[in-house]
Amino acid sequence: MSLAVAADGVTRRFGRRWALRGVDLAVPRGAVVALLGANGTGKTTLLRVISTLLRPTAGGVEVLGHALPAGGDEIRTRAAFMTAGGHAYEELTGVENLRFAARMSGTAAADEDLRDALAAADLGGAADVPVRAWSTGMRKRLELARLGLRPLELVLLDEPFVSLDEDGVGLVHEAVRGWREAGAAVVIASHRVEDATRHADEVVRLAGGRVAADTA
């Protein structure tokens, strides 16, 4: 089986607090995995490790065939991480944020394509408005638009349904279906069980920084 993510005994400590304790995780290419658990169980920390933003205290991680940390640069060109709070430059407009994101990822994107991406996320009317004036839900939609700018082999979503209305939640489900159909692996970390597991091939539950259950 070809794996997008292979984590072996991953641990992560912050001072005296253990966020992850020997986590094993295998995510097949093209699969959707729901990562469930209450707040503080290690979901976000695990995604940050996989996305190369955080080094584990111990254990090994291989992502898209590259071992961390050595393969971080290559992984970042083929994978994307949508954080729970999203990330945007406050003083830039919606289209300027996407233009900058495209440039940083080495993606050639015409202005019309960027505006189309915003319109698809129901942000067309705010394309030229600075993000500082946007709601949290609009910022989450901007993150979805950003992730759609380039082909991806691995998508990591941290609480993607939070702060979104029903239409916004529908956009997330549509995006997950699209990534899966394109052969990308998707990991969805969420406390919203019904939404997180809708497309899941596998469910992994964390409790106290450990894998508590692993069910198909």
C-alpha positions as CSV (number, residue, x, y, z in Angstrom):
1,M,0.0,0.0,0.0
2,S,1.3,3.4,-1.0
3,L,1.1,5.8,2.0
4,A,0.8,9.6,1.9
5,V,1.6,9.7,5.7
6,A,3.4,7.2,7.8
7,A,3.9,8.2,11.4
8,D,5.7,5.8,13.8
9,G,5.7,6.4,17.5
10,V,5.4,10.2,17.2
11,T,5.7,12.0,20.5
12,R,5.8,15.7,21.2
13,R,6.4,17.5,24.4
14,F,5.9,21.2,25.3
15,G,7.9,21.7,28.5
16,R,6.5,19.1,30.9
17,R,3.3,18.6,29.0
18,W,3.1,15.7,26.5
19,A,0.9,16.6,23.6
20,L,1.5,13.3,21.7
21,R,2.6,10.0,23.2
22,G,3.7,7.4,20.7
23,V,1.2,8.0,17.9
24,D,1.2,5.7,14.9
25,L,-0.7,6.9,11.8
26,A,-0.9,5.5,8.3
27,V,-2.8,7.5,5.6
28,P,-3.0,5.8,2.2
29,R,-2.7,8.0,-0.9
30,G,-6.2,8.9,-2.1
31,A,-7.9,8.2,1.2
32,V,-9.8,10.4,3.6
33,V,-9.0,10.0,7.3
34,A,-11.1,11.6,10.0
35,L,-9.0,12.5,13.1
36,L,-11.4,12.8,16.0
37,G,-11.0,13.8,19.7
38,A,-11.9,16.5,22.2
39,N,-9.9,19.7,22.4
40,G,-6.4,19.1,23.8
41,T,-6.1,15.5,22.7
42,G,-3.3,16.3,20.2
43,K,-5.1,16.6,16.9
44,T,-3.6,20.0,15.9
45,T,-0.2,19.1,17.2
46,L,-0.2,15.9,15.0
47,L,-1.2,17.9,11.9
48,R,1.5,20.5,12.6
49,V,4.1,17.7,12.8
50,I,2.9,16.2,9.5
51,S,2.8,19.6,7.8
52,T,6.5,20.2,8.8
53,L,5.6,23.1,11.0
54,L,6.6,21.3,14.2
55,R,9.3,18.7,14.8
56,P,8.4,15.7,16.9
57,T,10.3,15.2,20.2
58,A,10.7,11.5,19.2
59,G,9.4,9.1,16.6
60,G,9.6,9.1,12.8
61,V,7.4,10.7,10.1
62,E,7.4,10.1,6.4
63,V,5.2,12.2,4.2
64,L,4.7,11.6,0.4
65,G,7.7,9.4,0.4
66,H,10.0,11.9,2.2
67,A,11.3,11.6,5.7
68,L,11.0,14.5,8.0
69,P,12.7,16.9,8.6
70,A,15.0,16.4,5.6
71,G,12.2,16.3,3.0
72,G,10.3,19.3,4.3
73,D,10.9,21.6,1.3
74,E,9.6,18.9,-1.1
75,I,6.6,18.1,1.0
76,R,5.5,21.7,1.2
77,T,5.3,21.9,-2.6
78,R,2.9,19.0,-2.7
79,A,0.9,19.3,0.5
80,A,-1.2,22.1,2.2
81,F,-2.4,22.7,5.8
82,M,-5.6,24.7,6.6
83,T,-5.3,25.8,10.2
84,A,-8.3,26.2,12.5
85,G,-7.9,30.0,12.6
86,G,-6.9,30.4,9.0
87,H,-4.1,32.7,7.9
88,A,-4.4,35.9,5.9
89,Y,-2.7,39.2,5.7
90,E,-5.1,41.7,7.3
91,E,-4.1,44.7,5.1
92,L,-4.3,42.9,1.8
93,T,-7.5,42.4,-0.1
94,G,-8.9,39.0,-0.9
95,V,-7.4,38.9,-4.4
96,E,-4.1,40.2,-3.1
97,N,-4.0,37.5,-0.5
98,L,-4.5,34.8,-3.1
99,R,-2.0,36.5,-5.5
100,F,0.6,36.4,-2.7
101,A,-0.2,32.8,-1.9
102,A,0.1,31.8,-5.5
103,R,3.4,33.5,-5.9
104,M,4.8,31.9,-2.7
105,S,3.8,28.4,-3.9
106,G,5.3,29.0,-7.4
107,T,1.9,28.9,-9.0
108,A,1.2,30.9,-12.1
109,A,-2.3,32.4,-11.7
110,A,-3.9,35.1,-13.7
111,D,-5.9,37.8,-11.9
112,E,-9.1,36.4,-13.5
113,D,-8.3,32.9,-12.1
114,L,-7.9,34.4,-8.7
115,R,-11.2,36.2,-8.8
116,D,-12.9,33.0,-10.1
117,A,-11.5,31.1,-7.1
118,L,-12.9,33.8,-4.8
119,A,-16.3,33.7,-6.5
120,A,-16.4,29.9,-6.2
121,A,-16.0,30.4,-2.4
122,D,-18.8,33.0,-2.5
123,L,-16.3,35.8,-1.9
124,G,-16.5,37.5,-5.2
125,G,-18.1,40.7,-3.7
126,A,-15.3,41.0,-1.2
127,A,-12.4,40.4,-3.6
128,D,-11.2,44.0,-3.3
129,V,-12.0,44.5,0.4
130,P,-9.1,44.3,2.9
131,V,-9.3,41.1,4.9
132,R,-9.3,43.0,8.2
133,A,-13.0,43.8,7.5
134,W,-13.9,40.2,6.9
135,S,-15.8,37.8,9.2
136,T,-14.2,34.6,10.5
137,G,-16.3,32.6,8.2
138,M,-15.2,34.6,5.2
139,R,-11.6,34.0,6.2
140,K,-12.2,30.2,6.3
141,R,-13.6,30.5,2.8
142,L,-10.5,32.3,1.7
143,E,-8.4,29.4,3.0
144,L,-10.5,27.0,0.8
145,A,-9.9,29.3,-2.2
146,R,-6.1,29.3,-1.4
147,L,-6.0,25.5,-1.2
148,G,-7.7,25.3,-4.6
149,L,-5.0,27.3,-6.4
150,R,-2.7,24.3,-7.1
151,P,-2.9,20.5,-7.4
152,L,-2.2,18.8,-4.0
153,E,-1.3,15.3,-3.0
154,L,-2.0,15.7,0.7
155,V,-4.5,18.1,2.4
156,L,-4.6,18.6,6.2
157,L,-7.7,20.3,7.5
158,D,-7.8,21.5,11.1
159,E,-11.4,22.2,12.3
160,P,-12.5,23.2,8.8
161,F,-16.2,23.4,9.6
162,V,-15.9,25.9,12.5
163,S,-17.4,29.4,11.9
164,L,-19.0,28.4,8.6
165,D,-22.7,28.6,7.8
166,E,-24.5,25.7,6.1
167,D,-23.3,26.8,2.6
168,G,-19.7,27.1,3.8
169,V,-19.8,23.6,5.3
170,G,-21.1,22.5,1.9
171,L,-18.1,24.1,0.2
172,V,-15.7,22.1,2.5
173,H,-17.5,18.8,1.6
174,E,-17.3,19.7,-2.1
175,A,-13.6,20.4,-1.8
176,V,-12.9,17.2,0.0
177,R,-14.8,15.2,-2.7
178,G,-12.7,17.1,-5.4
179,W,-9.4,16.3,-3.7
180,R,-10.3,12.7,-3.2
181,E,-11.4,12.3,-6.9
182,A,-8.1,13.9,-7.9
183,G,-6.2,11.2,-5.9
184,A,-5.1,13.4,-2.9
185,A,-5.1,12.1,0.6
186,V,-7.1,14.2,3.1
187,V,-6.9,14.3,6.9
188,I,-9.7,16.1,8.6
189,A,-9.2,16.9,12.3
190,S,-12.5,18.0,13.9
191,H,-14.8,17.5,16.9
192,R,-17.8,17.6,14.5
193,V,-18.1,13.9,14.0
194,E,-20.9,13.7,11.4
195,D,-19.2,16.2,9.1
196,A,-15.6,14.9,9.7
197,T,-16.6,11.3,8.9
198,R,-18.9,11.8,5.9
199,H,-16.2,11.0,3.4
200,A,-13.9,9.1,5.7
201,D,-12.3,5.8,4.7
202,E,-10.9,5.5,8.2
203,V,-11.5,7.1,11.6
204,V,-8.7,7.7,14.1
205,R,-9.5,8.8,17.6
206,L,-7.0,10.6,19.9
207,A,-7.3,10.7,23.7
208,G,-4.6,12.1,25.9
209,G,-2.2,12.3,23.0
210,R,-2.6,8.6,22.1
211,V,-4.5,6.7,19.5
212,A,-7.6,5.5,21.4
213,A,-9.4,3.7,18.6
214,D,-8.9,3.1,14.9
215,T,-12.0,1.9,13.0
216,A,-13.0,1.7,9.4
